[in-house]
């Protein structure tokens, strides 16, 4: 290769290097996101749904398709994990005890399930028409034993009721079924369910309420425990709450939740989250 050809090749390679480096986006450190700064274990349910799930050897075994929440207590009982298929078609789903899942790395961008490939291949399969059975003690005990987890009974608190066909009478609800529901208290609309806030470490979820400014005295969002949500029948798009304007006015800053084992009161969802 003559000197001119070498020079041209060097220039072309140098120009291509930044493009190659840019193809792999930089991963965020675990505390880069505002929510993780003030509430290190906290994530939006909409961010947990879609997360990769890895087996005990680090192999990709599926993605989180939904979460199953005990609305009487706020405990996350199961993750629905989807595996195989193409763009959701022909996939197999499994109801996995959420207590069996941990973060797979410090970036908190995936979850780990301690199963071997053989155990995962034989894992009990879940379908929508089996949702009611997830609250059945015998079925639940079997699923928890399969994944070597201790079974905890479903709460007997005030489960969120609705007329959705896919929901059971046990108080278990799919997280995605709660999104964008109207929330009412004392006969008036007080806001909408924007999302759920998930504490992965505590296996706990709370409602993220986008409050009506007329009720709250100004625009704002609040993290509300399920203990403030009560039964409402006859309207599957509505959640009933026992919240008052005073509850919102007295809401604590979100970073107070870092020392709580799940939300015990109402917290302000401050403006640091710019999404």
C-alpha positions as CSV (number, residue, x, y, z in Angstrom):
1,X,0.0,0.0,0.0
2,X,1.5,3.4,-1.0
3,X,1.5,6.3,1.4
4,X,-1.5,8.0,-0.3
5,X,-3.6,4.9,0.0
6,X,-2.6,4.5,3.6
7,X,-3.5,8.1,4.4
8,X,-6.9,7.8,2.8
9,X,-7.6,4.5,4.7
10,X,-6.6,6.1,8.0
11,X,-8.8,9.1,7.5
12,X,-11.8,6.9,6.6
13,X,-11.3,4.7,9.6
14,X,-11.0,7.6,11.9
15,X,-14.2,9.1,10.6
16,X,-16.1,5.9,11.1
17,X,-14.9,5.4,14.7
18,X,-17.3,8.0,16.3
19,X,-20.2,6.5,14.5
20,X,-19.3,3.0,15.7
21,X,-19.0,4.3,19.3
22,X,-22.3,6.2,19.0
23,X,-24.1,3.0,17.9
24,X,-24.0,1.7,21.5
25,X,-25.8,4.3,23.8
26,X,-24.2,5.0,27.1
27,X,-26.0,3.3,30.0
28,X,-27.3,5.4,32.8
29,X,-25.8,4.9,36.2
30,X,-28.4,3.7,38.7
31,X,-28.8,7.1,40.4
32,X,-28.8,9.2,37.2
33,X,-32.6,9.2,36.9
34,X,-34.4,11.6,39.2
35,X,-36.7,9.0,40.7
36,X,-33.7,6.8,41.6
37,X,-32.0,9.7,43.2
38,X,-34.8,10.4,45.7
39,X,-36.2,6.9,45.9
40,X,-33.5,4.4,44.9
41,X,-35.7,1.3,44.6
42,X,-38.6,3.1,42.9
43,X,-39.7,2.7,39.3
44,X,-42.7,3.4,37.3
45,X,-44.7,0.3,36.5
46,X,-44.7,1.4,32.9
47,X,-40.9,1.1,33.0
48,X,-40.9,-2.3,34.8
49,X,-43.2,-3.7,32.1
50,X,-41.0,-4.5,29.2
51,X,-37.9,-5.2,31.3
52,X,-35.7,-8.2,30.4
53,X,-35.7,-11.2,32.7
54,X,-32.5,-13.2,32.9
55,X,-32.0,-16.8,34.1
56,X,-29.4,-17.8,36.7
57,X,-26.7,-18.1,34.0
58,X,-27.5,-14.6,32.7
59,X,-29.4,-15.9,29.7
60,X,-32.4,-13.9,28.4
61,X,-35.6,-15.9,29.3
62,X,-38.2,-13.3,28.6
63,X,-39.7,-9.9,29.4
64,X,-42.1,-8.6,32.0
65,X,-45.6,-8.3,30.3
66,X,-47.5,-7.1,33.4
67,X,-47.6,-7.0,37.1
68,X,-50.3,-8.5,39.4
69,X,-51.0,-6.3,42.4
70,X,-52.9,-7.1,45.6
71,X,-54.9,-3.9,45.8
72,X,-55.9,-4.6,49.4
73,X,-52.3,-4.1,50.5
74,X,-50.3,-2.8,47.5
75,X,-48.1,-5.9,47.5
76,X,-46.9,-7.0,44.0
77,X,-47.7,-10.7,44.0
78,X,-46.7,-11.8,40.5
79,X,-44.9,-10.7,37.4
80,X,-46.3,-12.0,34.2
81,X,-43.2,-13.0,32.1
82,X,-43.6,-13.5,28.4
83,X,-41.0,-15.5,26.5
84,X,-40.5,-16.8,23.0
85,X,-42.6,-15.8,20.0
86,X,-42.2,-12.9,17.6
87,X,-43.4,-9.4,18.5
88,X,-45.7,-10.9,21.1
89,X,-47.1,-13.6,18.8
90,X,-46.8,-17.2,19.8
91,X,-45.2,-16.3,23.1
92,X,-45.5,-18.3,26.3
93,X,-46.4,-16.5,29.5
94,X,-45.7,-17.5,33.1
95,X,-46.9,-16.1,36.4
96,X,-43.8,-15.7,38.5
97,X,-43.8,-14.7,42.1
98,X,-42.5,-11.1,42.2
99,X,-40.5,-12.0,45.3
100,X,-38.4,-14.4,43.2
101,X,-37.1,-11.5,41.0
102,X,-34.2,-9.2,41.9
103,X,-32.3,-6.6,39.9
104,X,-29.8,-8.3,37.6
105,X,-27.2,-5.5,37.7
106,X,-26.5,-2.1,39.3
107,X,-28.0,-0.4,36.3
108,X,-31.5,-1.7,37.3
109,X,-32.4,-2.2,33.7
110,X,-33.2,-6.0,33.9
111,X,-34.4,-8.5,36.4
112,X,-33.0,-11.9,37.4
113,X,-34.9,-15.1,38.2
114,X,-33.0,-18.0,39.8
115,X,-34.0,-20.8,37.5
116,X,-32.1,-23.1,35.2
117,X,-33.0,-23.5,31.5
118,X,-34.5,-26.8,32.3
119,X,-36.7,-25.4,35.2
120,X,-37.8,-22.5,33.0
121,X,-38.8,-24.9,30.1
122,X,-41.0,-26.9,32.6
123,X,-42.4,-23.8,34.4
124,X,-46.2,-23.6,34.7
125,X,-47.8,-21.7,31.8
126,X,-50.2,-18.9,32.4
127,X,-53.1,-17.7,30.2
128,X,-55.6,-14.9,30.7
129,X,-58.5,-17.2,31.6
130,X,-56.4,-18.4,34.6
131,X,-56.2,-15.0,36.2
132,X,-58.8,-15.8,38.9
133,X,-56.8,-18.9,39.9
134,X,-53.9,-16.7,40.9
135,X,-55.8,-15.8,44.0
136,X,-56.6,-19.4,44.8
137,X,-54.5,-20.6,47.8
138,X,-53.8,-24.0,46.3
139,X,-52.8,-22.7,42.9
140,X,-50.7,-19.9,44.5
141,X,-49.0,-22.3,46.9
142,X,-48.0,-24.5,43.9
143,X,-46.6,-21.5,41.9
144,X,-44.7,-20.2,44.9
145,X,-43.3,-23.6,45.7
146,X,-42.1,-24.1,42.1
147,X,-40.0,-20.9,42.3
148,X,-38.9,-21.7,45.9
149,X,-40.7,-18.8,47.5
150,X,-42.8,-18.7,50.7
151,X,-46.5,-18.1,50.0
152,X,-48.2,-15.1,51.6
153,X,-52.0,-14.9,51.6
154,X,-53.8,-12.2,49.6
155,X,-54.8,-9.3,51.8
156,X,-58.4,-9.1,53.2
157,X,-58.3,-5.3,53.1
158,X,-60.4,-3.1,50.7
159,X,-59.6,-4.5,47.2
160,X,-60.2,-2.3,44.2
161,X,-63.3,-3.7,42.5
162,X,-64.3,-3.5,38.9
163,X,-66.3,-5.3,36.2
164,X,-63.3,-6.3,34.1
165,X,-63.6,-9.9,32.9
166,X,-59.9,-10.6,33.4
167,X,-60.0,-9.7,37.1
168,X,-60.7,-12.0,40.1
169,X,-62.7,-11.3,43.2
170,X,-59.5,-11.7,45.4
171,X,-58.4,-8.1,45.0
172,X,-55.6,-9.1,42.5
173,X,-55.4,-6.7,39.6
174,X,-53.2,-6.3,36.5
175,X,-51.2,-3.1,36.8
176,X,-51.9,-2.2,33.2
177,X,-55.7,-2.4,33.9
178,X,-55.4,0.4,36.4
179,X,-53.7,2.9,34.1
180,X,-55.7,6.0,33.1
181,X,-58.7,5.3,35.3
182,X,-60.7,8.1,36.7
183,X,-60.4,8.5,40.4
184,X,-63.3,9.8,42.4
185,X,-63.8,10.8,46.1
186,X,-67.1,11.9,47.7
187,X,-68.8,11.8,44.3
188,X,-66.4,14.1,42.5
189,X,-63.5,13.5,40.1
190,X,-60.2,14.1,41.8
191,X,-57.9,13.0,39.1
192,X,-56.7,10.1,37.0
193,X,-54.4,7.1,37.6
194,X,-51.3,8.0,35.7
195,X,-49.2,5.0,36.6
196,X,-48.1,2.8,39.5
197,X,-44.9,3.4,41.4
198,X,-43.1,0.2,42.1
199,X,-40.7,-0.5,44.9
200,X,-38.8,-3.5,43.6
201,X,-37.0,-4.2,46.8
202,X,-40.1,-4.0,49.0
203,X,-42.3,-5.7,46.3
204,X,-44.8,-3.0,46.8
205,X,-46.8,-0.6,44.5
206,X,-48.7,2.6,45.0
207,X,-50.9,4.6,42.6
208,X,-49.5,7.7,40.9
209,X,-52.4,10.1,40.9
210,X,-52.5,13.0,38.4
211,X,-54.7,15.3,40.6
212,X,-57.4,17.6,39.3
213,X,-56.2,21.1,40.1
214,X,-59.7,22.1,41.2
215,X,-59.6,19.4,43.9
216,X,-55.9,19.7,44.9
217,X,-55.8,23.5,44.8
218,X,-53.3,23.5,41.9
219,X,-51.7,21.0,39.5
220,X,-49.7,18.2,40.8
221,X,-49.1,14.4,41.0
222,X,-49.1,12.3,44.2
223,X,-48.1,8.8,45.2
224,X,-51.1,7.3,46.9
225,X,-51.1,3.9,48.8
226,X,-53.9,1.5,47.9
227,X,-55.2,1.8,51.4
228,X,-56.8,5.1,50.2
229,X,-58.6,3.3,47.4
230,X,-61.9,1.6,48.2
231,X,-64.4,-0.6,46.4
232,X,-66.5,0.7,43.6
233,X,-68.8,-1.5,41.5
234,X,-70.7,-0.9,38.3
235,X,-68.0,1.2,36.6
236,X,-64.8,-0.5,35.5
237,X,-63.2,2.8,34.4
238,X,-63.4,4.4,37.8
239,X,-61.5,4.0,41.1
240,X,-63.0,5.3,44.4
241,X,-60.7,7.0,46.9
242,X,-61.0,8.2,50.5
243,X,-58.6,11.0,49.8
244,X,-59.3,14.6,50.9
245,X,-57.7,17.9,49.9
246,X,-56.0,17.9,53.3
247,X,-54.3,14.6,52.5
248,X,-52.8,16.2,49.4
249,X,-51.9,19.4,51.1
250,X,-50.1,17.4,53.8
251,X,-48.3,15.1,51.4
252,X,-44.7,14.5,52.2
253,X,-41.7,14.8,49.8
254,X,-41.1,11.6,47.8
255,X,-37.6,11.1,49.2
256,X,-39.2,10.3,52.6
257,X,-40.3,7.0,51.0
258,X,-36.7,5.7,50.9
259,X,-37.0,5.0,54.7
260,X,-40.4,3.4,54.5
261,X,-41.2,-0.2,53.7
262,X,-43.8,0.7,51.1
263,X,-45.8,3.9,51.1
264,X,-47.5,4.6,54.4
265,X,-49.0,7.9,53.4
266,X,-49.4,10.3,50.5
267,X,-46.3,11.7,48.9
268,X,-45.7,14.5,46.5
269,X,-44.5,13.5,43.0
270,X,-42.2,16.5,42.6
271,X,-41.3,18.3,39.4
272,X,-37.9,16.7,39.1
273,X,-39.3,14.0,36.9
274,X,-39.4,15.7,33.5
275,X,-41.0,12.9,31.5
